[in-house]
Amino acid sequence: MLRAALQNGLYIIGNGFDLHHNLNTSYGAFATWLKDNHSSLYDRCLKYLMGEDPTLWNEFENCFSLIDYDTIEDEASDFLQSYATENWSDSYHHDYQYEIEQITKDLSINLIQAFTEWITFVDKQIPNSFCVTSKIRLNPNAHFLTFNYTSTLAKIYNIPTEQTKHIHGSCFHGGIVLGHAYEIAPNQFTSQIDEDTDVRIAEGYSLIQDYFDRTLKPSQSIIETNAGYFKELQYASKVFVLGHSMSEVDKPYFDKISAVTRDIPWIVSYYEEESKDYLVRPEKPVSASTPHFPPAVGLSLCRGAETPRAQKTLRFSASTS
């Protein structure tokens, strides 16, 4: 079934695809929803992940790696009572760790739960195929690898679920994967612990380490778990990339796909001229996330989310870097 669909092409779908269909799935929209529905969580995100810079919501996933753990630890230190404190309370053994745990849990588990709640709400707004005027010409018999969490392909294009791979989970099946691409050393924080370290501070280091582990998007692990699936992609006759920014966090997937799909055309939609520049000249990429396309591949670029059948494209020859 998969091989037969791949003979009709492989579509890689990103968030720009949903935006093209007037779904308000931008990270900025999530920020607005979060502020209206979970204001304290919004405030913590802005303070500890974005340094009070609301423009960083556009880089939401990357912001997981920017957590200001120094400020978190400094503020929690107000709860570090001396063991010689008069009227010592047993709660003093845990107050420092509790403060760090509440913040890091908010900025990981609770934030991802809120994101799931929001994207589920957005998904319910998707109209059926008869109400959409901005549809793109797609081959309904192809295979679709989507990085989105929504059911746009099923609801608007009636693409069967067996022809769709939600690589990061979906709002209707659960298991949403969200996070940063910054892999820290397994003991980056806990290595600061020695025999003289206050046990409370040591546990605080462990909580920060756990936070980074929880918020890492395990792209390489996902590829390995789906090794059989990615191997099958070698049978794709061509690749269409629609609405995907090819950001650093998802680069491992594009590297893997370009490695297995040799000598076939790639047709990539782009939104800004800057994006076109680094796709055309990957030897001088604007972004480090530029995938390494195989040699001798025909790379077609089309403005917006349209496929070449829907609008004239510029044809370039891709090269490796």
C-alpha positions as CSV (number, residue, x, y, z in Angstrom):
1,M,0.0,0.0,0.0
2,L,2.8,2.4,1.0
3,R,4.9,1.6,-2.0
4,A,2.0,2.0,-4.4
5,A,1.2,5.4,-3.0
6,L,4.8,6.5,-3.1
7,Q,4.8,5.8,-6.8
8,N,2.4,8.7,-7.1
9,G,4.6,11.0,-5.1
10,L,5.5,11.9,-1.5
11,Y,4.1,15.1,0.0
12,I,5.8,16.6,3.0
13,I,3.4,18.9,4.8
14,G,4.3,21.7,7.1
15,N,2.4,24.4,9.1
16,G,2.3,26.7,6.0
17,F,-0.1,24.2,4.5
18,D,-2.6,24.8,7.3
19,L,-2.1,28.5,7.2
20,H,-2.9,28.5,3.5
21,H,-6.2,27.0,4.3
22,N,-7.0,29.8,6.7
23,L,-6.4,27.8,9.9
24,N,-4.9,30.1,12.6
25,T,-2.1,27.6,13.5
26,S,0.7,30.1,13.9
27,Y,2.7,30.1,17.2
28,G,1.5,33.7,17.6
29,A,-2.1,32.5,17.6
30,F,-1.2,30.0,20.2
31,A,0.4,32.7,22.4
32,T,-2.9,34.8,22.1
33,W,-5.0,31.8,23.1
34,L,-2.6,30.9,25.9
35,K,-2.8,34.4,27.3
36,D,-6.6,34.3,27.2
37,N,-7.0,30.9,28.7
38,H,-3.9,30.2,30.8
39,S,-2.6,33.6,31.7
40,S,-0.2,32.5,34.5
41,L,1.3,29.9,32.2
42,Y,1.7,32.6,29.4
43,D,3.4,34.9,31.9
44,R,5.9,32.2,32.9
45,C,6.7,31.4,29.2
46,L,7.3,35.0,28.5
47,K,9.5,35.5,31.5
48,Y,11.6,32.3,31.6
49,L,11.6,31.2,28.0
50,M,11.6,34.4,26.0
51,G,13.2,37.0,28.3
52,E,10.0,39.2,28.1
53,D,10.4,39.4,24.3
54,P,7.0,38.5,22.8
55,T,8.4,38.4,19.3
56,L,10.1,35.1,20.3
57,W,6.7,33.3,20.2
58,N,7.4,32.9,16.5
59,E,10.3,30.6,17.5
60,F,8.2,28.8,20.1
61,E,9.8,25.3,19.9
62,N,13.3,26.7,20.0
63,C,12.4,28.7,23.1
64,F,12.2,25.5,25.1
65,S,16.0,25.4,24.9
66,L,16.3,29.1,26.0
67,I,14.9,28.5,29.5
68,D,16.5,31.0,32.0
69,Y,17.4,28.4,34.6
70,D,19.8,30.9,36.3
71,T,16.9,33.2,37.2
72,I,14.7,30.2,38.2
73,E,17.5,29.0,40.6
74,D,18.1,32.5,41.9
75,E,14.4,33.0,42.7
76,A,14.1,29.6,44.3
77,S,17.1,30.3,46.5
78,D,14.8,32.5,48.6
79,F,13.5,29.2,49.9
80,L,16.9,27.9,50.8
81,Q,16.8,28.1,54.6
82,S,20.0,27.6,56.6
83,Y,20.1,24.3,58.4
84,A,20.9,26.4,61.5
85,T,17.7,28.4,61.2
86,E,15.8,28.8,64.3
87,N,12.3,27.2,64.2
88,W,13.4,24.8,61.5
89,S,10.6,23.2,59.6
90,D,10.8,19.9,57.7
91,S,9.3,21.6,54.7
92,Y,12.6,23.5,54.3
93,H,14.1,20.2,53.0
94,H,11.9,20.5,49.9
95,D,10.8,24.1,49.4
96,Y,13.7,25.0,47.1
97,Q,13.2,22.0,44.9
98,Y,9.4,22.5,44.9
99,E,9.7,25.9,43.4
100,I,12.0,24.8,40.6
101,E,9.8,21.7,39.9
102,Q,6.6,23.8,39.6
103,I,8.2,26.2,37.1
104,T,9.9,23.5,35.0
105,K,6.7,21.3,35.0
106,D,4.7,24.3,33.8
107,L,7.2,25.0,31.0
108,S,7.2,21.4,29.8
109,I,4.3,19.1,30.7
110,N,1.7,21.7,31.3
111,L,2.7,23.8,28.4
112,I,2.5,20.9,26.0
113,Q,-0.9,19.9,27.4
114,A,-2.1,23.5,26.8
115,F,-0.7,23.3,23.2
116,T,-2.6,20.1,22.7
117,E,-5.8,21.7,24.0
118,W,-5.3,24.6,21.7
119,I,-4.5,22.7,18.5
120,T,-7.5,20.4,19.2
121,F,-9.7,23.5,19.4
122,V,-8.3,24.7,16.1
123,D,-8.8,21.3,14.4
124,K,-12.5,21.5,15.2
125,Q,-12.7,24.6,13.1
126,I,-11.6,22.9,9.9
127,P,-14.4,23.0,7.4
128,N,-15.3,20.1,5.1
129,S,-14.1,19.9,1.6
130,F,-17.2,21.5,0.1
131,C,-16.6,24.8,2.0
132,V,-13.0,25.4,1.0
133,T,-12.1,27.7,-1.9
134,S,-8.3,27.7,-1.4
135,K,-7.7,24.0,-2.2
136,I,-4.4,23.0,-3.8
137,R,-4.2,20.4,-6.5
138,L,-2.9,17.3,-4.9
139,N,-2.6,13.7,-6.1
140,P,-5.0,11.9,-3.8
141,N,-3.3,8.6,-4.5
142,A,0.1,9.8,-3.2
143,H,1.6,9.4,0.3
144,F,1.6,12.2,2.8
145,L,4.2,12.8,5.5
146,T,2.8,15.6,7.7
147,F,4.5,17.5,10.5
148,N,1.2,19.0,11.4
149,Y,-1.1,17.8,14.2
150,T,-4.4,18.6,12.5
151,S,-6.7,16.6,10.3
152,T,-6.6,19.0,7.4
153,L,-5.7,16.4,4.8
154,A,-8.5,14.1,5.9
155,K,-11.2,16.8,6.3
156,I,-10.5,19.0,3.3
157,Y,-8.9,16.5,0.8
158,N,-10.5,13.2,2.0
159,I,-7.0,11.6,2.1
160,P,-7.4,8.2,3.8
161,T,-5.6,7.8,7.1
162,E,-3.5,4.9,5.7
163,Q,-1.9,7.3,3.2
164,T,-0.9,9.8,5.9
165,K,1.9,9.7,8.4
166,H,1.7,12.1,11.3
167,I,5.3,11.9,12.3
168,H,4.9,14.0,15.4
169,G,1.5,12.7,16.5
170,S,-1.9,14.4,16.1
171,C,-4.6,16.1,18.1
172,F,-7.0,13.3,17.4
173,H,-4.7,10.3,18.1
174,G,-2.6,12.0,20.8
175,G,1.1,11.7,21.4
176,I,1.9,15.2,20.2
177,V,5.7,15.7,20.0
178,L,6.9,19.2,20.6
179,G,10.2,20.6,21.6
180,H,13.7,21.9,20.8
181,A,16.7,20.4,19.0
182,Y,19.4,21.3,21.5
183,E,20.9,18.1,23.0
184,I,22.7,18.8,26.2
185,A,25.2,16.4,27.7
186,P,23.6,13.7,29.9
187,N,25.2,15.2,33.0
188,Q,25.5,18.9,32.0
189,F,23.9,20.0,35.2
190,T,24.3,17.1,37.5
191,S,28.1,17.2,36.9
192,Q,28.2,20.3,39.1
193,I,27.3,18.1,42.0
194,D,30.1,17.0,44.4
195,E,30.2,15.8,48.0
196,D,30.0,19.4,49.3
197,T,26.9,20.3,47.4
198,D,23.8,21.0,49.4
199,V,21.4,18.1,48.7
200,R,18.6,20.5,47.9
201,I,20.7,22.3,45.3
202,A,21.8,19.0,43.9
203,E,18.1,18.0,43.4
204,G,17.5,21.4,41.8
205,Y,20.2,20.6,39.2
206,S,18.6,17.3,38.5
207,L,15.2,19.0,37.9
208,I,16.7,21.3,35.3
209,Q,18.4,18.4,33.6
210,D,15.0,16.6,33.6
211,Y,13.4,19.6,32.0
212,F,15.8,19.6,29.0
213,D,15.3,15.9,28.6
214,R,11.5,16.3,28.6
215,T,11.4,19.2,26.1
216,L,13.9,17.7,23.6
217,K,12.2,16.8,20.3
218,P,13.7,13.3,19.8
219,S,14.0,13.4,16.0
220,Q,16.7,10.9,15.7
221,S,15.0,8.5,18.0
222,I,11.7,8.9,16.0
223,I,13.6,8.1,12.8
224,E,15.2,5.0,14.3
225,T,11.8,3.8,15.6
226,N,10.3,4.3,12.2
227,A,13.4,2.9,10.3
228,G,11.2,0.6,8.2
229,Y,9.0,3.4,7.1
230,F,11.8,5.7,6.1
231,K,13.5,2.9,4.2
232,E,10.3,2.6,2.1
233,L,10.5,6.2,1.1
234,Q,13.1,5.2,-1.4
235,Y,10.2,4.2,-3.7
236,A,8.9,7.8,-4.0
237,S,8.8,9.0,-7.6
238,K,9.1,12.6,-6.6
239,V,8.9,14.8,-3.4
240,F,6.6,17.8,-2.9
241,V,7.4,20.0,0.2
242,L,4.4,22.2,1.0
243,G,4.4,24.8,3.7
244,H,7.4,23.5,5.6
245,S,10.1,26.0,6.8
246,M,12.7,23.2,7.0
247,S,13.8,24.5,10.4
248,E,16.7,23.2,12.4
249,V,14.6,21.2,14.7
250,D,13.3,19.1,11.8
251,K,16.5,19.0,9.8
252,P,17.2,15.3,10.6
253,Y,14.1,14.2,8.8
254,F,15.0,16.0,5.6
255,D,18.6,14.7,5.7
256,K,17.2,11.2,6.1
257,I,14.6,11.6,3.3
258,S,17.1,13.1,0.9
259,A,19.5,10.3,1.6
260,V,17.0,7.5,0.7
261,T,15.3,9.3,-2.2
262,R,18.1,9.4,-4.7
263,D,17.8,11.1,-8.2
264,I,14.2,12.1,-8.1
265,P,12.7,15.6,-8.4
266,W,12.0,17.8,-5.4
267,I,9.3,20.4,-5.7
268,V,9.5,22.8,-2.8
269,S,7.1,25.7,-2.0
270,Y,8.6,28.8,-0.4
271,Y,7.0,31.8,1.3
272,E,9.8,34.4,1.3
273,E,12.6,35.2,-1.2
274,E,15.2,34.5,1.4
275,S,13.9,30.9,1.6
276,K,14.3,30.5,-2.1
277,D,17.8,31.7,-2.0
278,Y,19.1,29.1,0.4
279,L,17.1,26.3,-1.4
280,V,18.7,27.2,-4.7
281,R,22.2,27.6,-3.4
282,P,22.6,25.1,-0.5
283,E,26.4,25.5,-0.7
284,K,25.9,29.0,0.7
285,P,22.8,28.5,2.9
286,V,21.1,31.3,4.7
287,S,20.0,28.8,7.3
288,A,21.9,26.0,8.9
289,S,18.7,23.9,8.5
290,T,19.1,23.7,4.7
291,P,18.9,20.0,3.8
292,H,21.5,18.4,1.6
293,F,19.7,17.5,-1.5
294,P,21.1,14.6,-3.5
295,P,23.2,15.5,-6.6
296,A,21.6,15.7,-10.0
297,V,18.2,16.3,-8.5
298,G,15.8,18.7,-10.3
299,L,14.7,21.2,-7.7
300,S,11.6,23.2,-8.6
301,L,10.5,26.1,-6.4
302,C,7.0,27.6,-6.3
303,R,5.8,30.6,-4.4
304,G,3.3,29.9,-1.7
305,A,1.8,26.5,-1.2
306,E,0.8,25.7,-4.8
307,T,2.1,22.7,-6.7
308,P,3.6,23.1,-10.1
309,R,0.4,22.1,-11.8
310,A,-1.3,25.1,-10.3
311,Q,1.3,27.7,-11.1
312,K,4.4,28.3,-13.1
313,T,7.6,27.3,-11.3
314,L,11.3,28.2,-11.5
315,R,13.6,25.3,-12.2
316,F,17.0,25.1,-10.7
317,S,19.6,22.4,-10.4
318,A,20.4,21.5,-6.7
319,S,23.9,20.7,-5.6
320,T,25.4,19.3,-2.4
321,S,27.4,21.3,0.1
